[in-house]
Amino acid sequence: MKLITDAILAKLKANHAKANETGETQPVVLKLFGGSSMTWLITEIEDDGDRMWGLCDIGHGCCEFGTISLSELKALKFPPFNLPVERDRHFRGGSVDEFNKYYEEHNSLNGC
């Protein structure tokens, strides 16, 4: 499965341009997940096509907004079956504040 479709990439790039223009955090448009508890909610991608911004929960009791490398995510494989990071094809998006609240209530981004 393709991690980022052309339509999603266009939204992520537009969000990056708007974030640079306004300084405001943009809405989440992409959910990636892997392993048993890792979730990345992506808001934008930089012009280099690799560095993405979003809310990250890697299952260690901490959720933070920061950057992640697309190429690093593509290289990840999770045991025991060597499964890759996947895109949630049914994800509908939302604001970072909504997902922060979800995390506070559930101590995880799994299931959002």
GISULZI-V388487 format. One record per residue. SS is DSSP state (h for helix, s for strand, l for the rest). OMEGA is omega in whole degrees, -180 to 180 (none if undefined). Layout:
SS/OMEGA  SS/OMEGA
This chain:
l/178  l/-179  l/-178  l/177  l/178  h/180  h/179  h/179  h/178  h/178  h/-180  h/178  h/178  h/177  h/179  h/179  h/-180  h/178  h/178  h/-178  h/-173  h/-175  l/-178  l/175  l/-177  l/180  l/176  s/180  l/-175  s/174  s/175  s/180  s/179  s/-178  l/-178  l/-173  l/-178  s/-179  s/175  s/177  s/-168  s/-180  s/-176  s/174  s/-178  l/-176  l/179  l/178  l/-178  l/-176  s/-179  s/177  s/176  s/179  s/-174  s/175  s/-178  l/172  l/-180  l/178  l/-178  l/177  s/-179  s/176  s/-179  s/-177  s/175  s/180  s/177  h/-180  h/177  h/178  h/179  h/-178  h/-178  l/174  s/-175  s/178  l/6  l/-174  l/177  l/-178  s/180  s/169  l/-180  s/175  s/174  l/-176  l/-177  l/-178  l/-176  l/178  l/-179  s/-179  l/177  h/179  h/177  h/-177  h/173  h/178  h/178  h/-180  h/180  h/-178  h/-173  h/-178  l/-180  l/172  l/176  l/178  l/-179  l/none
